[in-house]
Amino acid sequence: MSTFSSFNFNGVKALVRVDFNVPLDDQFNITDDTRMRATLPTLKKILSDGGSAILMSHLGRPKDGPTNKYSLKHLVVHLHELLGAKVFFADDCIGQSATDAAAKLQGGEVLLLENLRFYKEEEKGDKAFAEKLSKLGDVYVNDAFGTAHRAHASTAVIADYFDANKKMFGLLMEGEVVSAEKVLHNAERPFTAIIGGAKVSDKILIIENLLQRATDIIIGGGMAYTFLKARGGNIGNSLCENDRMDTALEILKKATEKGVSIHLPEDSIIADKFAADANTKNCPSDQIPDGWMGLDIGAKAIGIFSEVINKSRTVLWNGPMGVFEMEKFQNGTKSIALAVADATSKGAFSLVGGGDSVAAVNKFNLADKVSYVSTGGGAMLEYFEGKVLPGIAAIKK
């Protein structure tokens, strides 16, 4: 594995796996270019060295081969605006048109290949398809952390066709891996993990893995009510996975055995319906009346959780504390975001990962107040579950 920052790309054609799976409106305008912007430092380094970049990506989930709706040609103009470089487009990702376009590419220029998923071989991890892609560039750079948990042709298999000194992580991927490994393997204690979201079933593996590492685990969001009911509390009409109550009790028992403090919300903001105009009140989380549901953490919970976060040296945040999309139920998530930012300002290392948590720090303009915001939702989750990510393993071997 080569180190991207010290590699000189002068005269080199870099084949770069990016994650340009961006949302488009009906007129094919990009509605959120976060993923494109995230990889700009990598691309600019290649171009400024005098190299050229051949970009591979998927877009959406095309079912029947080439479809205009999922064509990456819709991204060319915006990519040119972001980079200020010549951006060419190949109407295929393999075959003669791609080969010819790659061969003509000069230093400082970019070639965007057509959607990889127009070929079923991409998701199947087909070796012959990966080999064809590999012939387009001199070196392979993986800068698509969001797809690192997929063993696809362009994210994992392709690395086999490059020598160790000609395959590397891009700056985005490098930042993701370094930050994730710092939290998972080199966390300074106290280490607090904040786990939210709707379902216990989605977060069982991550909680169990963190029981080996964290000193404190804060549980909020809808999943908290499964734990509260399992302990004998009344949760009214709050979200609950009845088939996961034994799991919740088992997690609480393991935490006690390992000396890990699990913090559940003492109080909740409850509502008489799941709606922005619902009637609300504050209530102990284990005494919610029938017909009412917990949709956010309450003032006491915010105080206790914030105190725990404030004493931490490492903070991992995955999942919101409530239905923060509705203004009435955003205070808990916003308060936790502010607490994480405050702890960071005092020297803690904070990593925010998972789509909703990232959306929350962006909504409250706090992304630059935490140490690292991960771009890879599913990949980050699987990494913290302790799984080996094929996209990372392929570069490291």
C-alpha positions in Angstrom: 0.0 0.0 0.0 1.4 3.4 -1.0 0.8 6.6 0.8 -1.3 9.1 -1.2 0.2 12.3 0.2 3.8 11.4 -0.6 3.0 9.9 -4.0 4.0 12.0 -7.1 1.3 11.8 -9.7 3.3 13.7 -12.4 2.6 11.9 -15.7 0.5 9.3 -14.0 -3.0 8.3 -14.9 -4.8 7.7 -11.6 -7.9 5.5 -11.7 -10.0 6.8 -8.8 -13.0 5.2 -7.2 -15.2 8.0 -6.0 -18.7 8.0 -4.5 -20.6 10.4 -6.7 -24.0 8.8 -5.8 -25.6 12.2 -5.4 -29.3 13.0 -5.4 -30.7 14.6 -8.6 -34.1 16.3 -9.2 -36.4 15.8 -12.1 -34.3 18.1 -14.3 -31.1 16.2 -13.3 -29.8 19.1 -11.2 -27.7 17.9 -8.2 -29.6 18.8 -5.0 -26.7 17.9 -2.6 -23.1 17.8 -3.8 -21.5 16.9 -0.4 -20.0 13.7 -1.8 -18.5 15.4 -4.7 -16.9 18.1 -2.6 -15.6 15.6 -0.2 -13.2 14.1 -2.7 -12.0 17.4 -4.2 -8.7 17.5 -2.1 -7.8 14.1 -3.5 -8.5 15.1 -7.1 -6.8 18.5 -6.8 -3.6 16.8 -5.5 -3.5 14.5 -8.5 -4.0 17.3 -11.0 -1.6 19.8 -9.3 1.1 17.1 -9.4 0.6 17.0 -13.2 -1.3 13.7 -13.2 -4.7 12.9 -14.7 -7.7 11.4 -13.0 -10.0 8.8 -14.4 -13.1 8.6 -12.2 -15.3 5.6 -11.5 -18.6 5.8 -9.6 -22.1 4.4 -9.4 -25.3 6.4 -9.3 -28.5 5.0 -8.0 -29.7 1.5 -8.5 -30.2 0.9 -12.3 -32.0 -2.4 -12.9 -31.8 -2.8 -16.7 -28.5 -1.5 -17.9 -27.9 2.0 -19.3 -30.7 4.5 -18.3 -30.6 8.3 -18.9 -31.9 8.8 -15.3 -28.8 7.2 -13.8 -26.2 8.5 -16.3 -23.2 10.2 -14.7 -23.1 12.6 -17.7 -25.5 14.8 -15.6 -22.5 15.5 -13.2 -19.9 16.7 -15.8 -20.7 20.4 -15.8 -20.8 20.7 -12.0 -17.6 18.7 -11.6 -15.9 21.1 -14.0 -17.2 24.0 -11.9 -15.9 22.4 -8.7 -12.5 21.5 -10.1 -11.8 24.3 -12.6 -10.2 21.6 -14.8 -11.2 20.0 -18.1 -13.6 17.2 -17.5 -14.3 14.7 -20.3 -17.0 12.0 -20.3 -16.8 8.5 -21.5 -20.2 7.0 -22.4 -19.1 3.6 -21.1 -16.8 2.5 -18.2 -15.1 -0.3 -20.2 -14.8 -1.0 -23.9 -13.2 1.0 -26.7 -14.8 4.4 -26.0 -13.4 4.3 -22.4 -10.0 3.0 -23.5 -9.6 5.6 -26.2 -10.7 8.5 -23.9 -8.3 7.3 -21.1 -5.4 7.0 -23.6 -5.9 10.6 -24.8 -6.1 12.1 -21.3 -3.4 14.7 -20.6 -1.9 15.8 -17.2 -4.3 18.1 -15.4 -7.4 16.6 -17.1 -10.2 14.5 -15.8 -12.2 11.7 -17.3 -15.5 10.6 -15.8 -16.6 7.1 -16.8 -20.2 6.1 -17.2 -22.1 4.5 -14.3 -20.4 1.3 -13.2 -23.7 -0.3 -12.2 -24.9 -0.3 -15.8 -23.0 -3.6 -15.7 -24.3 -6.3 -13.3 -20.7 -7.5 -13.1 -19.9 -4.5 -10.9 -22.0 -5.6 -7.9 -21.2 -9.2 -8.5 -17.5 -8.4 -8.0 -16.7 -10.0 -11.4 -12.9 -10.4 -11.9 -12.9 -10.0 -15.6 -14.9 -6.8 -15.3 -12.5 -5.5 -12.6 -9.5 -6.4 -14.8 -10.9 -4.4 -17.7 -11.4 -1.4 -15.5 -7.8 -1.7 -14.1 -6.3 -1.4 -17.6 -7.5 2.2 -17.8 -5.1 3.6 -15.2 -1.5 3.3 -13.9 -2.4 3.5 -10.2 -5.6 2.8 -8.2 -6.9 5.2 -5.7 -9.9 4.3 -3.5 -11.6 7.5 -2.2 -15.1 6.0 -1.8 -15.5 5.2 1.9 -19.3 5.1 1.5 -18.9 1.9 -0.6 -16.0 0.4 1.4 -18.4 -2.3 2.9 -19.2 -3.6 -0.6 -17.1 -6.3 -2.2 -17.8 -4.9 -5.7 -15.5 -5.0 -8.7 -14.4 -1.3 -8.5 -14.2 -1.1 -4.7 -12.3 -4.3 -3.8 -11.6 -6.8 -6.6 -9.8 -4.3 -8.8 -7.0 -3.8 -6.3 -5.7 -7.3 -7.1 -4.6 -6.0 -10.5 -2.2 -3.3 -9.0 1.1 -3.8 -7.2 1.3 -2.8 -3.6 3.0 0.5 -4.4 0.4 1.4 -7.0 -2.8 1.2 -4.9 -3.7 3.6 -2.1 -6.5 5.3 -0.2 -7.3 8.9 -1.3 -7.4 11.7 1.3 -11.1 11.2 2.1 -10.8 7.5 2.6 -7.5 8.0 4.5 -9.2 10.5 6.9 -12.2 8.1 7.4 -10.0 5.1 8.2 -7.6 7.0 10.5 -10.5 8.6 12.4 -12.4 5.3 12.7 -9.3 3.4 13.9 -8.5 6.1 16.4 -11.9 5.7 18.0 -12.1 1.9 17.8 -8.6 0.9 18.7 -6.8 3.9 20.3 -9.6 5.8 22.1 -8.6 8.0 25.0 -10.8 7.4 28.0 -13.4 8.2 29.2 -14.9 7.1 25.9 -18.6 7.8 25.4 -20.6 6.3 22.6 -23.9 8.0 21.8 -26.2 5.6 20.0 -29.7 6.8 18.8 -32.1 6.0 16.1 -35.3 4.1 15.9 -34.5 0.4 16.3 -32.4 -1.7 18.7 -32.2 -4.4 16.0 -30.2 -1.9 13.7 -27.7 -1.2 16.5 -27.3 -4.5 18.4 -23.9 -5.3 16.8 -22.4 -1.9 17.3 -23.5 -1.7 20.9 -22.1 -5.2 21.6 -18.8 -4.3 20.0 -18.6 -1.0 21.9 -19.2 -2.8 25.2 -15.6 -4.0 24.8 -14.3 -0.5 24.4 -16.5 2.3 25.8 -16.7 3.6 29.4 -20.2 5.1 28.8 -22.9 4.3 26.3 -25.8 6.9 25.9 -28.9 5.4 24.3 -31.5 7.8 22.9 -34.1 7.9 20.2 -36.9 5.4 19.6 -34.6 2.5 20.5 -34.4 3.7 24.2 -38.1 2.7 24.8 -37.4 -0.9 24.1 -34.8 -0.8 26.9 -37.2 1.1 29.2 -40.1 -1.3 28.6 -37.8 -4.3 29.1 -36.9 -2.9 32.6 -40.6 -2.8 33.4 -41.4 0.8 32.5 -44.6 2.1 31.0 -43.9 3.6 27.6 -47.4 4.3 26.3 -47.5 4.2 22.5 -43.8 4.8 22.1 -41.8 2.8 19.5 -40.9 -0.6 20.9 -39.5 -3.8 19.5 -41.1 -6.3 21.7 -39.1 -9.2 20.2 -35.9 -7.4 21.2 -36.6 -6.8 24.9 -34.6 -9.9 26.0 -31.7 -8.6 23.9 -32.0 -5.2 25.6 -31.8 -6.9 29.0 -28.9 -9.0 27.9 -27.0 -5.8 26.8 -27.7 -4.1 30.2 -26.5 -7.2 32.0 -23.3 -7.4 29.9 -22.7 -3.7 30.5 -22.9 -4.2 34.3 -20.5 -7.1 34.1 -18.0 -5.1 32.1 -18.3 -2.0 34.2 -19.7 0.1 31.3 -22.3 2.7 32.3 -25.4 2.7 30.1 -27.4 5.9 30.2 -31.1 5.8 29.3 -33.2 9.1 29.2 -34.8 9.8 32.5 -37.4 11.9 30.9 -38.9 12.4 27.5 -40.9 15.0 25.5 -44.1 13.0 24.8 -46.7 13.7 22.1 -50.3 12.6 21.6 -49.6 11.8 17.9 -46.7 11.6 15.5 -47.1 15.0 14.0 -45.5 18.4 13.9 -48.7 19.9 15.5 -49.0 17.3 18.3 -49.8 18.3 21.9 -46.6 17.8 24.0 -45.5 17.6 27.6 -42.5 16.4 29.6 -42.8 13.1 31.4 -40.6 10.5 33.1 -39.5 8.1 30.3 -40.8 5.0 32.2 -44.2 6.6 33.1 -45.6 7.5 29.7 -49.4 7.3 29.6 -51.4 5.2 27.1 -52.1 7.2 23.9 -48.8 9.2 24.2 -45.4 8.5 22.7 -41.9 9.6 23.4 -40.5 11.6 20.5 -37.5 13.4 22.1 -35.4 13.3 25.2 -36.4 15.7 28.0 -34.5 18.4 30.0 -33.2 16.0 32.8 -31.9 13.5 30.2 -30.2 16.4 28.3 -28.5 17.5 31.5 -27.3 14.1 32.5 -26.2 13.1 28.9 -24.4 16.5 28.5 -22.5 16.0 31.7 -21.3 12.6 30.6 -20.2 13.9 27.3 -18.5 16.9 28.9 -16.2 14.6 30.9 -15.2 12.5 27.8 -12.0 12.4 26.0 -13.4 10.4 23.0 -16.9 10.7 21.7 -18.6 8.6 19.0 -22.1 9.7 17.9 -24.3 7.5 15.7 -28.0 8.3 15.6 -30.3 11.1 16.7 -32.0 11.5 20.1 -35.5 12.1 18.7 -37.5 13.1 15.7 -35.3 16.1 15.0 -36.8 16.7 11.6 -39.8 18.2 13.5 -39.0 21.5 15.3 -40.9 20.4 18.4 -38.7 17.4 18.8 -35.3 18.7 17.8 -34.1 20.1 21.1 -32.6 16.8 22.4 -30.6 16.1 19.3 -29.5 19.8 19.0 -28.5 19.8 22.7 -26.4 16.7 22.3 -24.8 18.1 19.2 -23.8 21.2 21.2 -22.5 19.1 24.0 -20.3 17.1 21.6 -19.0 20.4 20.1 -18.3 21.7 23.6 -16.4 18.6 24.6 -14.4 18.8 21.3 -13.5 22.4 22.1 -12.0 21.2 25.4 -9.8 18.7 23.6 -12.0 15.6 23.2 -11.8 13.7 19.9 -15.3 13.4 18.4 -16.4 11.3 15.4 -20.0 11.7 14.0 -21.1 8.9 11.7 -24.4 7.7 10.3 -26.7 9.6 8.0 -29.1 11.1 10.6 -26.3 12.3 12.9 -24.5 13.9 10.0 -27.7 15.6 8.9 -28.1 16.9 12.5 -24.7 18.4 12.8 -25.1 20.0 9.4 -28.6 21.3 10.2 -27.3 23.0 13.4 -24.2 24.3 11.7 -21.8 22.3 13.9 -20.0 20.2 11.4 -16.8 22.3 11.8 -17.1 22.1 15.6 -16.5 18.3 15.8 -13.3 16.5 15.0 -14.5 14.4 12.1 -17.8 13.9 10.2 -17.9 10.6 8.4 -19.4 10.4 4.9 -20.0 6.7 5.0 -23.2 5.7 6.7 -23.4 2.0 6.2 -19.7 1.5 5.9 -19.1 3.4 9.2 -21.8 1.3 10.9 -20.3 -2.0 9.8 -16.8 -0.8 10.7 -17.9 -0.1 14.3 -19.7 -3.5 14.4 -16.2 -5.0 14.1 -16.7 -6.2 10.5 -13.8 -6.2 7.9 -14.6 -3.8 5.1 -13.6 -5.3 1.7 -12.7 -1.8 0.3 -10.2 -1.3 3.1 -8.8 -4.8 3.2 -8.2 -4.8 -0.5 -5.8 -1.8 -0.3 -4.0 -3.0 2.8 -3.2 -6.5 1.7 
